[in-house]
Amino acid sequence: MFNIVNWSEKFETADTRKRQRLGWFLAPSGNDSKGYRKLMRQGKDGVIAYGVFMALCQYMATLSKESRGSFVNSDGTEMDFDDLSEVTRIEVADIRHATGTLVACGWLTPIGTTICQSSASHLPPICQSSPSFVKEEGEEQGEEEEKEKEKEKGTKVKGLDFSSLQSLDRETKQAIWDWIKYREEINEPLKQSALEIIAKEDPAALKPAINEAIRNGWKGIFPEKHQDKQQTQKLIYGI
């Protein structure tokens, strides 16, 4: 059926490409790409097509990392219009009309079609790369281990001392780094005191709490909601 053109390059980072499934996806900023301008020239049809595209992106983020980019069913078969309608809750007729518009503007391409560079450039700009504390794909294992050792020694990144994370497992550290990045994106940088409090939380509750907070656009996290035992709920604001 369809691919989202350059999904991996445009809507993910080196960090998210490692994740099996996403609770959110990165939407490129800016309204000046050729594809967007072409889409909006369609008037109401363009606005509807844009809404359909965002719904398709939301669904795409729920697929496994091996499948993201192409619309496929769990059995590996290509999704048809009825499938896309079911997962997006959008009428089949609207899906059919919108996908034609999205192919024309260069945001979707039929599966099996070669993507030329010019059509790929119709998409919005590439999302900003991950900060330096997120490992890039293709790095040598030795480099990763060396960087990890440096962080564990207390290397400061953007004013924060990570020595309190030394005893945490890699996945928990990654979740905390995702939270730091998110707080910077909403102009609410995490403070050192908050980082040290977070580092003491139960990792099993901390990771889903961070994912929930980012997904819902919160400024605080609620680890207690994800713990088995009942506790008085406490909000960590990071201030």
Rosetta constraint file for C-alpha pairs under 8 A:
AtomPair CA 1 CA 71 HARMONIC 7.00 0.50
AtomPair CA 1 CA 78 HARMONIC 5.82 0.50
AtomPair CA 1 CA 79 HARMONIC 6.14 0.50
AtomPair CA 1 CA 80 HARMONIC 6.21 0.50
AtomPair CA 1 CA 110 HARMONIC 5.53 0.50
AtomPair CA 1 CA 111 HARMONIC 5.47 0.50
AtomPair CA 2 CA 70 HARMONIC 6.21 0.50
AtomPair CA 2 CA 71 HARMONIC 6.13 0.50
AtomPair CA 2 CA 108 HARMONIC 6.32 0.50
AtomPair CA 2 CA 109 HARMONIC 5.48 0.50
AtomPair CA 2 CA 110 HARMONIC 4.28 0.50
AtomPair CA 2 CA 111 HARMONIC 4.93 0.50
AtomPair CA 3 CA 69 HARMONIC 5.58 0.50
AtomPair CA 3 CA 70 HARMONIC 4.34 0.50
AtomPair CA 3 CA 71 HARMONIC 6.35 0.50
AtomPair CA 3 CA 108 HARMONIC 5.67 0.50
AtomPair CA 3 CA 109 HARMONIC 5.32 0.50
AtomPair CA 3 CA 110 HARMONIC 6.08 0.50
AtomPair CA 3 CA 111 HARMONIC 5.71 0.50
AtomPair CA 4 CA 69 HARMONIC 5.44 0.50
AtomPair CA 4 CA 70 HARMONIC 6.47 0.50
AtomPair CA 4 CA 107 HARMONIC 6.14 0.50
AtomPair CA 4 CA 108 HARMONIC 4.73 0.50
AtomPair CA 4 CA 109 HARMONIC 6.53 0.50
AtomPair CA 5 CA 69 HARMONIC 7.43 0.50
AtomPair CA 5 CA 106 HARMONIC 7.29 0.50
AtomPair CA 5 CA 107 HARMONIC 5.49 0.50
AtomPair CA 5 CA 108 HARMONIC 5.44 0.50
AtomPair CA 5 CA 109 HARMONIC 6.32 0.50
AtomPair CA 5 CA 115 HARMONIC 7.48 0.50
AtomPair CA 5 CA 120 HARMONIC 6.41 0.50
AtomPair CA 5 CA 123 HARMONIC 7.85 0.50
AtomPair CA 6 CA 10 HARMONIC 5.89 0.50
AtomPair CA 6 CA 69 HARMONIC 7.35 0.50
AtomPair CA 6 CA 120 HARMONIC 6.86 0.50
AtomPair CA 7 CA 11 HARMONIC 5.41 0.50
AtomPair CA 7 CA 12 HARMONIC 7.13 0.50
AtomPair CA 7 CA 68 HARMONIC 7.47 0.50
AtomPair CA 7 CA 69 HARMONIC 5.15 0.50
AtomPair CA 8 CA 12 HARMONIC 5.22 0.50
AtomPair CA 8 CA 13 HARMONIC 7.43 0.50
AtomPair CA 8 CA 17 HARMONIC 7.33 0.50
AtomPair CA 8 CA 68 HARMONIC 7.71 0.50
AtomPair CA 8 CA 69 HARMONIC 6.81 0.50
AtomPair CA 9 CA 13 HARMONIC 7.17 0.50
AtomPair CA 9 CA 126 HARMONIC 6.61 0.50
AtomPair CA 10 CA 27 HARMONIC 7.94 0.50
AtomPair CA 10 CA 28 HARMONIC 6.89 0.50
AtomPair CA 10 CA 123 HARMONIC 7.79 0.50
AtomPair CA 10 CA 124 HARMONIC 7.51 0.50
AtomPair CA 10 CA 125 HARMONIC 7.07 0.50
AtomPair CA 10 CA 126 HARMONIC 4.73 0.50
AtomPair CA 10 CA 127 HARMONIC 6.11 0.50
AtomPair CA 11 CA 25 HARMONIC 6.43 0.50
AtomPair CA 11 CA 26 HARMONIC 4.99 0.50
AtomPair CA 11 CA 27 HARMONIC 5.87 0.50
AtomPair CA 11 CA 28 HARMONIC 6.76 0.50
AtomPair CA 11 CA 126 HARMONIC 7.37 0.50
AtomPair CA 11 CA 127 HARMONIC 6.69 0.50
AtomPair CA 12 CA 16 HARMONIC 5.69 0.50
AtomPair CA 12 CA 17 HARMONIC 6.39 0.50
AtomPair CA 12 CA 25 HARMONIC 6.86 0.50
AtomPair CA 12 CA 26 HARMONIC 5.99 0.50
AtomPair CA 12 CA 127 HARMONIC 7.38 0.50
AtomPair CA 13 CA 17 HARMONIC 6.20 0.50
AtomPair CA 13 CA 127 HARMONIC 7.50 0.50
AtomPair CA 13 CA 129 HARMONIC 6.20 0.50
AtomPair CA 13 CA 130 HARMONIC 6.39 0.50
AtomPair CA 14 CA 18 HARMONIC 6.96 0.50
AtomPair CA 14 CA 129 HARMONIC 7.68 0.50
AtomPair CA 14 CA 130 HARMONIC 7.00 0.50
AtomPair CA 14 CA 134 HARMONIC 7.93 0.50
AtomPair CA 14 CA 135 HARMONIC 7.28 0.50
AtomPair CA 14 CA 136 HARMONIC 5.36 0.50
AtomPair CA 14 CA 137 HARMONIC 5.67 0.50
AtomPair CA 15 CA 19 HARMONIC 7.17 0.50
AtomPair CA 15 CA 130 HARMONIC 7.09 0.50
AtomPair CA 15 CA 134 HARMONIC 6.52 0.50
AtomPair CA 15 CA 135 HARMONIC 7.01 0.50
AtomPair CA 15 CA 136 HARMONIC 7.14 0.50
AtomPair CA 15 CA 137 HARMONIC 7.99 0.50
AtomPair CA 16 CA 22 HARMONIC 7.35 0.50
AtomPair CA 17 CA 65 HARMONIC 6.44 0.50
AtomPair CA 18 CA 65 HARMONIC 7.25 0.50
AtomPair CA 19 CA 65 HARMONIC 6.57 0.50
AtomPair CA 20 CA 63 HARMONIC 7.95 0.50
AtomPair CA 20 CA 64 HARMONIC 5.17 0.50
AtomPair CA 20 CA 65 HARMONIC 5.01 0.50
AtomPair CA 21 CA 61 HARMONIC 6.68 0.50
AtomPair CA 21 CA 62 HARMONIC 5.51 0.50
AtomPair CA 21 CA 63 HARMONIC 6.02 0.50
AtomPair CA 21 CA 64 HARMONIC 5.26 0.50
AtomPair CA 21 CA 65 HARMONIC 6.35 0.50
AtomPair CA 22 CA 61 HARMONIC 5.37 0.50
AtomPair CA 22 CA 62 HARMONIC 5.72 0.50
AtomPair CA 22 CA 63 HARMONIC 7.85 0.50
AtomPair CA 23 CA 61 HARMONIC 7.18 0.50
AtomPair CA 23 CA 62 HARMONIC 7.05 0.50
AtomPair CA 23 CA 211 HARMONIC 6.88 0.50
AtomPair CA 23 CA 215 HARMONIC 6.24 0.50
AtomPair CA 24 CA 58 HARMONIC 7.39 0.50
AtomPair CA 24 CA 61 HARMONIC 6.56 0.50
AtomPair CA 24 CA 215 HARMONIC 6.03 0.50
AtomPair CA 25 CA 57 HARMONIC 7.75 0.50
AtomPair CA 25 CA 58 HARMONIC 7.17 0.50
AtomPair CA 25 CA 61 HARMONIC 6.01 0.50
AtomPair CA 26 CA 127 HARMONIC 7.04 0.50
AtomPair CA 27 CA 127 HARMONIC 7.36 0.50
AtomPair CA 28 CA 124 HARMONIC 5.78 0.50
AtomPair CA 28 CA 125 HARMONIC 6.02 0.50
AtomPair CA 28 CA 126 HARMONIC 6.21 0.50
AtomPair CA 28 CA 127 HARMONIC 5.25 0.50
AtomPair CA 29 CA 124 HARMONIC 6.92 0.50
AtomPair CA 29 CA 125 HARMONIC 7.07 0.50
AtomPair CA 29 CA 127 HARMONIC 7.51 0.50
AtomPair CA 30 CA 124 HARMONIC 6.71 0.50
AtomPair CA 30 CA 125 HARMONIC 7.42 0.50
AtomPair CA 31 CA 36 HARMONIC 6.33 0.50
AtomPair CA 31 CA 37 HARMONIC 7.32 0.50
AtomPair CA 31 CA 124 HARMONIC 7.43 0.50
AtomPair CA 32 CA 36 HARMONIC 6.69 0.50
AtomPair CA 32 CA 37 HARMONIC 6.50 0.50
AtomPair CA 32 CA 124 HARMONIC 7.53 0.50
AtomPair CA 33 CA 37 HARMONIC 6.34 0.50
AtomPair CA 33 CA 121 HARMONIC 7.86 0.50
AtomPair CA 33 CA 122 HARMONIC 5.82 0.50
AtomPair CA 33 CA 123 HARMONIC 6.14 0.50
AtomPair CA 33 CA 124 HARMONIC 5.20 0.50
AtomPair CA 33 CA 125 HARMONIC 7.32 0.50
AtomPair CA 34 CA 38 HARMONIC 6.04 0.50
AtomPair CA 34 CA 121 HARMONIC 7.67 0.50
AtomPair CA 34 CA 122 HARMONIC 4.86 0.50
AtomPair CA 34 CA 123 HARMONIC 7.20 0.50
AtomPair CA 35 CA 39 HARMONIC 6.06 0.50
AtomPair CA 35 CA 105 HARMONIC 4.92 0.50
AtomPair CA 35 CA 106 HARMONIC 6.16 0.50
AtomPair CA 35 CA 107 HARMONIC 7.03 0.50
AtomPair CA 35 CA 122 HARMONIC 4.30 0.50
AtomPair CA 35 CA 123 HARMONIC 5.71 0.50
AtomPair CA 35 CA 124 HARMONIC 7.60 0.50
AtomPair CA 36 CA 40 HARMONIC 6.21 0.50
AtomPair CA 36 CA 105 HARMONIC 7.56 0.50
AtomPair CA 36 CA 122 HARMONIC 7.43 0.50
AtomPair CA 36 CA 123 HARMONIC 7.32 0.50
AtomPair CA 36 CA 124 HARMONIC 7.45 0.50
AtomPair CA 37 CA 41 HARMONIC 6.32 0.50
AtomPair CA 38 CA 42 HARMONIC 7.19 0.50
AtomPair CA 38 CA 105 HARMONIC 6.18 0.50
AtomPair CA 39 CA 43 HARMONIC 7.87 0.50
AtomPair CA 39 CA 46 HARMONIC 4.86 0.50
AtomPair CA 39 CA 47 HARMONIC 7.56 0.50
AtomPair CA 39 CA 49 HARMONIC 7.76 0.50
AtomPair CA 39 CA 50 HARMONIC 7.59 0.50
AtomPair CA 39 CA 101 HARMONIC 7.42 0.50
AtomPair CA 39 CA 102 HARMONIC 7.58 0.50
AtomPair CA 39 CA 105 HARMONIC 6.22 0.50
AtomPair CA 40 CA 44 HARMONIC 7.99 0.50
AtomPair CA 40 CA 46 HARMONIC 5.02 0.50
AtomPair CA 40 CA 47 HARMONIC 6.47 0.50
AtomPair CA 41 CA 46 HARMONIC 6.87 0.50
AtomPair CA 42 CA 46 HARMONIC 4.65 0.50
AtomPair CA 42 CA 47 HARMONIC 7.78 0.50
AtomPair CA 43 CA 47 HARMONIC 6.49 0.50
AtomPair CA 44 CA 48 HARMONIC 6.22 0.50
AtomPair CA 45 CA 49 HARMONIC 6.06 0.50
AtomPair CA 45 CA 98 HARMONIC 7.46 0.50
AtomPair CA 46 CA 50 HARMONIC 6.09 0.50
AtomPair CA 46 CA 98 HARMONIC 7.90 0.50
AtomPair CA 46 CA 101 HARMONIC 7.41 0.50
AtomPair CA 47 CA 51 HARMONIC 6.34 0.50
AtomPair CA 48 CA 52 HARMONIC 6.25 0.50
AtomPair CA 48 CA 98 HARMONIC 6.96 0.50
AtomPair CA 49 CA 53 HARMONIC 6.10 0.50
AtomPair CA 49 CA 97 HARMONIC 7.88 0.50
AtomPair CA 49 CA 98 HARMONIC 4.47 0.50
AtomPair CA 49 CA 99 HARMONIC 7.14 0.50
AtomPair CA 49 CA 101 HARMONIC 6.70 0.50
AtomPair CA 49 CA 102 HARMONIC 6.66 0.50
AtomPair CA 50 CA 54 HARMONIC 6.32 0.50
AtomPair CA 51 CA 55 HARMONIC 6.34 0.50
AtomPair CA 52 CA 56 HARMONIC 6.18 0.50
AtomPair CA 52 CA 90 HARMONIC 7.76 0.50
AtomPair CA 52 CA 95 HARMONIC 6.96 0.50
AtomPair CA 52 CA 98 HARMONIC 6.69 0.50
AtomPair CA 53 CA 57 HARMONIC 6.18 0.50
AtomPair CA 53 CA 102 HARMONIC 7.60 0.50
AtomPair CA 54 CA 58 HARMONIC 6.19 0.50
AtomPair CA 55 CA 59 HARMONIC 6.38 0.50
AtomPair CA 55 CA 88 HARMONIC 6.01 0.50
AtomPair CA 56 CA 60 HARMONIC 6.05 0.50
AtomPair CA 56 CA 84 HARMONIC 7.89 0.50
AtomPair CA 56 CA 88 HARMONIC 6.79 0.50
AtomPair CA 57 CA 61 HARMONIC 6.30 0.50
AtomPair CA 58 CA 62 HARMONIC 7.10 0.50
AtomPair CA 59 CA 63 HARMONIC 7.18 0.50
AtomPair CA 59 CA 87 HARMONIC 7.08 0.50
AtomPair CA 59 CA 88 HARMONIC 7.11 0.50
AtomPair CA 60 CA 68 HARMONIC 5.91 0.50
AtomPair CA 60 CA 69 HARMONIC 6.86 0.50
AtomPair CA 60 CA 70 HARMONIC 7.77 0.50
AtomPair CA 60 CA 71 HARMONIC 7.20 0.50
AtomPair CA 61 CA 68 HARMONIC 6.86 0.50
AtomPair CA 63 CA 67 HARMONIC 6.07 0.50
AtomPair CA 63 CA 68 HARMONIC 5.64 0.50
AtomPair CA 64 CA 68 HARMONIC 6.14 0.50
AtomPair CA 67 CA 71 HARMONIC 7.67 0.50
AtomPair CA 67 CA 72 HARMONIC 7.13 0.50
AtomPair CA 70 CA 111 HARMONIC 7.42 0.50
AtomPair CA 71 CA 78 HARMONIC 6.22 0.50
AtomPair CA 71 CA 79 HARMONIC 5.65 0.50
AtomPair CA 72 CA 76 HARMONIC 5.61 0.50
AtomPair CA 72 CA 77 HARMONIC 5.48 0.50
AtomPair CA 72 CA 78 HARMONIC 4.43 0.50
AtomPair CA 72 CA 79 HARMONIC 5.01 0.50
AtomPair CA 73 CA 77 HARMONIC 5.35 0.50
AtomPair CA 73 CA 78 HARMONIC 6.14 0.50
AtomPair CA 73 CA 79 HARMONIC 5.77 0.50
AtomPair CA 79 CA 83 HARMONIC 5.46 0.50
AtomPair CA 79 CA 84 HARMONIC 6.56 0.50
AtomPair CA 80 CA 84 HARMONIC 6.36 0.50
AtomPair CA 81 CA 85 HARMONIC 6.06 0.50
AtomPair CA 81 CA 92 HARMONIC 6.09 0.50
AtomPair CA 81 CA 95 HARMONIC 6.80 0.50
AtomPair CA 81 CA 96 HARMONIC 6.79 0.50
AtomPair CA 82 CA 86 HARMONIC 6.21 0.50
AtomPair CA 82 CA 92 HARMONIC 6.19 0.50
AtomPair CA 83 CA 87 HARMONIC 6.39 0.50
AtomPair CA 84 CA 88 HARMONIC 6.09 0.50
AtomPair CA 84 CA 90 HARMONIC 7.97 0.50
AtomPair CA 84 CA 92 HARMONIC 7.83 0.50
AtomPair CA 84 CA 95 HARMONIC 7.45 0.50
AtomPair CA 85 CA 89 HARMONIC 5.41 0.50
AtomPair CA 85 CA 90 HARMONIC 5.03 0.50
AtomPair CA 85 CA 91 HARMONIC 5.76 0.50
AtomPair CA 85 CA 92 HARMONIC 5.37 0.50
AtomPair CA 85 CA 95 HARMONIC 6.72 0.50
AtomPair CA 86 CA 90 HARMONIC 7.22 0.50
AtomPair CA 90 CA 94 HARMONIC 6.79 0.50
AtomPair CA 90 CA 95 HARMONIC 6.71 0.50
AtomPair CA 91 CA 95 HARMONIC 6.32 0.50
AtomPair CA 92 CA 96 HARMONIC 6.13 0.50
AtomPair CA 93 CA 97 HARMONIC 6.26 0.50
AtomPair CA 94 CA 98 HARMONIC 5.91 0.50
AtomPair CA 95 CA 99 HARMONIC 5.95 0.50
AtomPair CA 96 CA 100 HARMONIC 6.53 0.50
AtomPair CA 97 CA 101 HARMONIC 6.64 0.50
AtomPair CA 98 CA 102 HARMONIC 6.12 0.50
AtomPair CA 99 CA 103 HARMONIC 6.04 0.50
AtomPair CA 99 CA 108 HARMONIC 7.20 0.50
AtomPair CA 100 CA 104 HARMONIC 6.30 0.50
AtomPair CA 101 CA 105 HARMONIC 6.37 0.50
AtomPair CA 102 CA 106 HARMONIC 6.24 0.50
AtomPair CA 102 CA 107 HARMONIC 5.37 0.50
AtomPair CA 102 CA 108 HARMONIC 5.51 0.50
AtomPair CA 103 CA 107 HARMONIC 5.87 0.50
AtomPair CA 103 CA 108 HARMONIC 4.61 0.50
AtomPair CA 103 CA 109 HARMONIC 5.51 0.50
AtomPair CA 103 CA 110 HARMONIC 7.82 0.50
AtomPair CA 105 CA 122 HARMONIC 7.10 0.50
AtomPair CA 106 CA 119 HARMONIC 5.23 0.50
AtomPair CA 106 CA 120 HARMONIC 6.58 0.50
AtomPair CA 106 CA 122 HARMONIC 5.85 0.50
AtomPair CA 106 CA 123 HARMONIC 7.01 0.50
AtomPair CA 107 CA 120 HARMONIC 7.60 0.50
AtomPair CA 107 CA 122 HARMONIC 7.15 0.50
AtomPair CA 107 CA 123 HARMONIC 6.15 0.50
AtomPair CA 109 CA 113 HARMONIC 6.55 0.50
AtomPair CA 109 CA 115 HARMONIC 7.61 0.50
AtomPair CA 115 CA 119 HARMONIC 6.87 0.50
AtomPair CA 115 CA 120 HARMONIC 6.74 0.50
AtomPair CA 116 CA 120 HARMONIC 6.43 0.50
AtomPair CA 117 CA 121 HARMONIC 6.30 0.50
AtomPair CA 118 CA 122 HARMONIC 7.02 0.50
AtomPair CA 119 CA 123 HARMONIC 7.83 0.50
AtomPair CA 130 CA 134 HARMONIC 6.02 0.50
AtomPair CA 131 CA 181 HARMONIC 7.66 0.50
AtomPair CA 133 CA 157 HARMONIC 7.43 0.50
AtomPair CA 133 CA 177 HARMONIC 7.65 0.50
AtomPair CA 134 CA 174 HARMONIC 7.74 0.50
AtomPair CA 134 CA 177 HARMONIC 7.72 0.50
AtomPair CA 135 CA 139 HARMONIC 7.33 0.50
AtomPair CA 135 CA 144 HARMONIC 7.05 0.50
AtomPair CA 139 CA 143 HARMONIC 6.62 0.50
AtomPair CA 139 CA 144 HARMONIC 6.85 0.50
AtomPair CA 140 CA 144 HARMONIC 6.52 0.50
AtomPair CA 141 CA 145 HARMONIC 6.26 0.50
AtomPair CA 142 CA 146 HARMONIC 6.16 0.50
AtomPair CA 143 CA 147 HARMONIC 6.12 0.50
AtomPair CA 144 CA 148 HARMONIC 6.08 0.50
AtomPair CA 145 CA 149 HARMONIC 6.18 0.50
AtomPair CA 146 CA 150 HARMONIC 6.32 0.50
AtomPair CA 147 CA 151 HARMONIC 6.28 0.50
AtomPair CA 148 CA 152 HARMONIC 6.20 0.50
AtomPair CA 149 CA 153 HARMONIC 6.22 0.50
AtomPair CA 150 CA 154 HARMONIC 6.73 0.50
AtomPair CA 150 CA 155 HARMONIC 5.69 0.50
AtomPair CA 151 CA 155 HARMONIC 4.72 0.50
AtomPair CA 151 CA 156 HARMONIC 7.56 0.50
AtomPair CA 151 CA 162 HARMONIC 6.20 0.50
AtomPair CA 151 CA 163 HARMONIC 7.02 0.50
AtomPair CA 151 CA 166 HARMONIC 7.80 0.50
AtomPair CA 152 CA 162 HARMONIC 6.69 0.50
AtomPair CA 152 CA 163 HARMONIC 5.49 0.50
AtomPair CA 152 CA 165 HARMONIC 6.91 0.50
AtomPair CA 152 CA 166 HARMONIC 4.75 0.50
AtomPair CA 153 CA 162 HARMONIC 7.89 0.50
AtomPair CA 153 CA 163 HARMONIC 5.95 0.50
AtomPair CA 153 CA 166 HARMONIC 7.56 0.50
AtomPair CA 154 CA 161 HARMONIC 5.52 0.50
AtomPair CA 154 CA 162 HARMONIC 5.06 0.50
AtomPair CA 154 CA 163 HARMONIC 4.12 0.50
AtomPair CA 154 CA 164 HARMONIC 7.88 0.50
AtomPair CA 155 CA 161 HARMONIC 6.23 0.50
AtomPair CA 155 CA 162 HARMONIC 6.39 0.50
AtomPair CA 155 CA 163 HARMONIC 7.38 0.50
AtomPair CA 156 CA 160 HARMONIC 5.14 0.50
AtomPair CA 156 CA 161 HARMONIC 4.65 0.50
AtomPair CA 156 CA 162 HARMONIC 6.49 0.50
AtomPair CA 157 CA 161 HARMONIC 6.91 0.50
AtomPair CA 157 CA 162 HARMONIC 7.88 0.50
AtomPair CA 160 CA 191 HARMONIC 7.41 0.50
AtomPair CA 160 CA 192 HARMONIC 5.83 0.50
AtomPair CA 161 CA 192 HARMONIC 7.05 0.50
AtomPair CA 162 CA 166 HARMONIC 7.28 0.50
AtomPair CA 164 CA 196 HARMONIC 6.13 0.50
AtomPair CA 164 CA 199 HARMONIC 6.35 0.50
AtomPair CA 165 CA 173 HARMONIC 6.81 0.50
AtomPair CA 165 CA 199 HARMONIC 5.94 0.50
AtomPair CA 168 CA 172 HARMONIC 6.28 0.50
AtomPair CA 168 CA 173 HARMONIC 6.43 0.50
AtomPair CA 168 CA 199 HARMONIC 7.87 0.50
AtomPair CA 168 CA 203 HARMONIC 7.91 0.50
AtomPair CA 169 CA 173 HARMONIC 6.39 0.50
AtomPair CA 170 CA 174 HARMONIC 6.19 0.50
AtomPair CA 171 CA 175 HARMONIC 6.27 0.50
AtomPair CA 172 CA 176 HARMONIC 6.31 0.50
AtomPair CA 172 CA 203 HARMONIC 6.10 0.50
AtomPair CA 172 CA 206 HARMONIC 7.67 0.50
AtomPair CA 172 CA 207 HARMONIC 6.35 0.50
AtomPair CA 173 CA 177 HARMONIC 6.17 0.50
AtomPair CA 174 CA 178 HARMONIC 6.16 0.50
AtomPair CA 175 CA 179 HARMONIC 6.36 0.50
AtomPair CA 175 CA 207 HARMONIC 5.82 0.50
AtomPair CA 175 CA 210 HARMONIC 6.82 0.50
AtomPair CA 175 CA 211 HARMONIC 7.83 0.50
AtomPair CA 176 CA 180 HARMONIC 6.28 0.50
AtomPair CA 176 CA 207 HARMONIC 7.88 0.50
AtomPair CA 176 CA 210 HARMONIC 7.59 0.50
AtomPair CA 177 CA 181 HARMONIC 6.18 0.50
AtomPair CA 178 CA 182 HARMONIC 6.12 0.50
AtomPair CA 179 CA 183 HARMONIC 6.11 0.50
AtomPair CA 179 CA 210 HARMONIC 6.44 0.50
AtomPair CA 179 CA 214 HARMONIC 7.41 0.50
AtomPair CA 180 CA 184 HARMONIC 6.35 0.50
AtomPair CA 180 CA 189 HARMONIC 7.03 0.50
AtomPair CA 180 CA 190 HARMONIC 6.04 0.50
AtomPair CA 181 CA 185 HARMONIC 6.32 0.50
AtomPair CA 182 CA 186 HARMONIC 6.50 0.50
AtomPair CA 182 CA 214 HARMONIC 7.01 0.50
AtomPair CA 183 CA 187 HARMONIC 6.27 0.50
AtomPair CA 183 CA 188 HARMONIC 4.99 0.50
AtomPair CA 183 CA 189 HARMONIC 5.11 0.50
AtomPair CA 183 CA 190 HARMONIC 6.21 0.50
AtomPair CA 183 CA 219 HARMONIC 7.25 0.50
AtomPair CA 184 CA 188 HARMONIC 5.61 0.50
AtomPair CA 184 CA 189 HARMONIC 4.74 0.50
AtomPair CA 184 CA 190 HARMONIC 7.41 0.50
AtomPair CA 188 CA 219 HARMONIC 7.73 0.50
AtomPair CA 190 CA 194 HARMONIC 6.60 0.50
AtomPair CA 190 CA 195 HARMONIC 6.94 0.50
AtomPair CA 190 CA 238 HARMONIC 5.50 0.50
AtomPair CA 190 CA 239 HARMONIC 7.18 0.50
AtomPair CA 191 CA 195 HARMONIC 6.36 0.50
AtomPair CA 191 CA 238 HARMONIC 5.93 0.50
AtomPair CA 191 CA 239 HARMONIC 6.09 0.50
AtomPair CA 192 CA 196 HARMONIC 6.35 0.50
AtomPair CA 193 CA 197 HARMONIC 6.46 0.50
AtomPair CA 193 CA 238 HARMONIC 7.31 0.50
AtomPair CA 193 CA 239 HARMONIC 7.34 0.50
AtomPair CA 194 CA 198 HARMONIC 6.14 0.50
AtomPair CA 194 CA 236 HARMONIC 7.28 0.50
AtomPair CA 194 CA 237 HARMONIC 7.36 0.50
AtomPair CA 194 CA 238 HARMONIC 4.32 0.50
AtomPair CA 194 CA 239 HARMONIC 6.19 0.50
AtomPair CA 195 CA 199 HARMONIC 6.15 0.50
AtomPair CA 195 CA 238 HARMONIC 7.19 0.50
AtomPair CA 196 CA 200 HARMONIC 6.76 0.50
AtomPair CA 197 CA 201 HARMONIC 7.02 0.50
AtomPair CA 198 CA 206 HARMONIC 7.87 0.50
AtomPair CA 198 CA 236 HARMONIC 7.76 0.50
AtomPair CA 201 CA 205 HARMONIC 7.54 0.50
AtomPair CA 201 CA 206 HARMONIC 6.29 0.50
AtomPair CA 201 CA 223 HARMONIC 7.34 0.50
AtomPair CA 202 CA 206 HARMONIC 5.91 0.50
AtomPair CA 202 CA 223 HARMONIC 7.65 0.50
AtomPair CA 203 CA 207 HARMONIC 6.16 0.50
AtomPair CA 204 CA 208 HARMONIC 7.51 0.50
AtomPair CA 204 CA 226 HARMONIC 7.96 0.50
AtomPair CA 204 CA 227 HARMONIC 7.78 0.50
AtomPair CA 205 CA 209 HARMONIC 6.20 0.50
AtomPair CA 205 CA 223 HARMONIC 5.07 0.50
AtomPair CA 205 CA 224 HARMONIC 6.93 0.50
AtomPair CA 205 CA 225 HARMONIC 7.75 0.50
AtomPair CA 205 CA 226 HARMONIC 4.92 0.50
AtomPair CA 205 CA 227 HARMONIC 5.58 0.50
AtomPair CA 206 CA 210 HARMONIC 6.15 0.50
AtomPair CA 206 CA 222 HARMONIC 7.97 0.50
AtomPair CA 206 CA 223 HARMONIC 5.12 0.50
AtomPair CA 206 CA 226 HARMONIC 7.78 0.50
AtomPair CA 207 CA 211 HARMONIC 6.36 0.50
AtomPair CA 208 CA 212 HARMONIC 6.03 0.50
AtomPair CA 208 CA 223 HARMONIC 7.72 0.50
AtomPair CA 208 CA 226 HARMONIC 7.07 0.50
AtomPair CA 209 CA 213 HARMONIC 6.16 0.50
AtomPair CA 209 CA 221 HARMONIC 5.73 0.50
AtomPair CA 209 CA 222 HARMONIC 5.63 0.50
AtomPair CA 209 CA 223 HARMONIC 5.09 0.50
AtomPair CA 209 CA 225 HARMONIC 7.58 0.50
AtomPair CA 209 CA 226 HARMONIC 6.77 0.50
AtomPair CA 210 CA 214 HARMONIC 6.20 0.50
AtomPair CA 210 CA 221 HARMONIC 5.99 0.50
AtomPair CA 210 CA 222 HARMONIC 7.96 0.50
AtomPair CA 210 CA 223 HARMONIC 7.94 0.50
AtomPair CA 211 CA 215 HARMONIC 6.04 0.50
AtomPair CA 212 CA 216 HARMONIC 6.17 0.50
AtomPair CA 212 CA 221 HARMONIC 7.85 0.50
AtomPair CA 213 CA 217 HARMONIC 5.92 0.50
AtomPair CA 213 CA 218 HARMONIC 4.90 0.50
AtomPair CA 213 CA 219 HARMONIC 7.13 0.50
AtomPair CA 213 CA 220 HARMONIC 6.64 0.50
AtomPair CA 213 CA 221 HARMONIC 5.66 0.50
AtomPair CA 213 CA 222 HARMONIC 7.90 0.50
AtomPair CA 214 CA 218 HARMONIC 6.24 0.50
AtomPair CA 219 CA 237 HARMONIC 6.43 0.50
AtomPair CA 220 CA 235 HARMONIC 6.25 0.50
AtomPair CA 220 CA 236 HARMONIC 5.45 0.50
AtomPair CA 220 CA 237 HARMONIC 4.58 0.50
AtomPair CA 220 CA 238 HARMONIC 7.05 0.50
AtomPair CA 221 CA 235 HARMONIC 6.18 0.50
AtomPair CA 221 CA 236 HARMONIC 5.72 0.50
AtomPair CA 221 CA 237 HARMONIC 7.12 0.50
AtomPair CA 222 CA 226 HARMONIC 7.69 0.50
AtomPair CA 222 CA 233 HARMONIC 7.29 0.50
AtomPair CA 222 CA 234 HARMONIC 6.61 0.50
AtomPair CA 222 CA 235 HARMONIC 5.70 0.50
AtomPair CA 222 CA 236 HARMONIC 6.96 0.50
AtomPair CA 223 CA 227 HARMONIC 6.86 0.50
AtomPair CA 224 CA 230 HARMONIC 7.82 0.50
AtomPair CA 224 CA 231 HARMONIC 6.58 0.50
AtomPair CA 224 CA 232 HARMONIC 7.71 0.50
AtomPair CA 224 CA 233 HARMONIC 5.83 0.50
AtomPair CA 224 CA 234 HARMONIC 7.02 0.50
AtomPair CA 225 CA 233 HARMONIC 7.23 0.50
